[in-house]
Amino acid sequence: MGTQPLPFEDVQNLAVRLGTNSEIIQGRSGTVSAKEAGLMWVRADAASLAIADQSDIFIPLRIDQVLRGIQTNRDNPTELATLEADMGLEIDQIVQPLSISALDALFPHRIVAQVTPPNIIALSTLNNGLETIRQRLDGLRFAIAPFAPPGAPLNKVIARTLGELPEMPDILIVARWNVVVAGNTCNEIEARLKNVMDRLQIPSRSFPQPNIASLAQRLEHEQEWRLPEHQEIHAMGCDPISLEICRKGLLTGWQAMSLGLKMPLMEPSEKFWQAGLRHEKGYQERPGYLVVPDEGVVVAADLTPHTESLLAGFSRTLQYLPNSTSHQTLTTDETENFIKWRRDSLQGEVEDRVSPCLSTKV
């Protein structure tokens, strides 16, 4: 059964508008859902909102089953809420709902969008960021949820945050995860999102130019690596502040699940193949990109467009951090748990079981 045609053209068009705007969604980290007659239509895990008008990417779920899964602390409340599960059929292990979409069932609104604007994500990682968000959104119906790991812990935190409020908010900021905007029409969603984006805008830093000539010369004899399509990715290597942040670790839940256990940084005089092999031996994952200090970034020749887009979003997030010390970074243990959770959720995919290529298969 898997995905089915979405019966709401307005929501389909909204999904495309959001999914193709890199200032709103990084890679395929965003999602949109729509409710009707006890069902909630959510994005498939491996899909992208950007192609909602080209392919059926939505899966209908029973809302009561999703809520029951959250209440009983199921790690993936969407799994047993599909129509296949409801009819006692074999669950499709390949085409599954995006598990984080379960959070949308907690909102009574017809439409819910989860987005990852780089400026707001960066603001939520700053030491005083959540207080700044609270002050700037004053007057709106909003809530702020603390950071939590994916699965049951995140679901529990969101449910508790919403349950403690006197009225249901239209906007939820989930620290170091995303922005949730709810409404009954697409116009409401977009108007509320624009208001939040405007209120939470913060200044960005400028980046020095990457050393493309040096990278290109070193790539002449490398078949497994190439220059990235998104030029802003180079800031991870050529911008001193961004480079220092990369040395410390990742910032958000989406990045932890998609960009690898540790940022793969080149060492002096190292060739690309040597850096890739060293990283693979050290962290049991083939890196999808290499950060070259003082020069820029190269990416794996087979890096997927989605992962490269997520890398670009990560780099854009870095430009909103004023320095390398005023933010919170995910610990290695946190990132490792994220990757394990992601691998477990994709256990039906043969490639993930056979080859640890997490960085290039997202």
Steps between C-alpha positions, in 0.01 A plus 500: 500500500775750601460852365171614351382803302450794737135614481586859594643706214553804723720299737690345211582845360600623847737205537673589173533869592655416836716215371660707225590793730848443646446778755211301647595134461846343498523196276196283558478573870159666479154351495136599452193310616125533445212354703152391394247242617725342761798471265822700489694509175876520561816500292674172421836466674713481184312772310545875463232768518655660192364222277148485645356612167697239305450187708271355767701557817226496766379211717166505688516412870229442759526794741370303798768235449774764475384661825481161669856430388618828652314433826653153532852629424542315172827603337324530163127574549438511125597139429181337629277788388515424127195359324694177439549456872137593567381225264746244635704494181877471481659838570701646213858514630625706206246782467437623854364824646745757629493413870540859625167576327333329796535830687248660263224283649534694827366814328126533431565718194423366151850571366837483676838587350839418649777716354870558567593865424878538545472831686249369756684170543821696565320726747367198691858369548632824652553508875239775542307411187182356650450806719546724195239293314260528794532880508461549125195277465317670784138561403472188283357163603827311519693252710863395531598137554845399627736285298449123519621194305276365221230241556317454830708761694420777249134400476470503879660844531272650236187341649592626848580850370165529321307337785622756754361797302158661565431505124646325197769714328520566127880506510746267671876554506679172570853586609767379257236312298246706311214748491146362503225721356133395517188640336175409330593642159818526297472879513505484880808280495694729268393821676601364841827365367588837343420678826725264695781527244483881509497518880788256544731633231860540620808647326724272299874500452676531166733222387843517335533353151597132478819396324329332205818491292686296761208262552456451124868425455494238774188345347666438163615155610205420729203312351297458817474869590368817337426865574155561655221653293406732789782751537405597856613156618862616461459731800537197726866489402602851397328699775698485829193522726306239305804272494539522877132415548543202266787377714270500803210313345150524355221729614159344436310173502452491122873551444592230751282246319634588156853642500689232691642435844786746465575780256771362267784753508813468286842500659801689354663334195229234491352381171123472466502122483720485810266728696197296394666173600616639834151625581339172395736298721450732794121534488380202292332722242608612156488880501288673241711816520840625618566835664830643374628761750571844348378386156141371497318168463493208258212252486475136399431449131185304590373740764124529467344839421304480825809458716685774312203728556509415871871582505424835341237561766749415773746748350229768484421432866865565585486849349251605769728403789703807607797299627608145582424510873149643550302191395430142611642207303372143502726264692653196331272274705193696395598481134576129527156434650338702220676295234407173671137610515510596133655169396246306703216693335640414157578138577289387205743656256757243390771757425499631855542149639782404269712814465541783753466780245263710711649827385434438132173310509275756667 
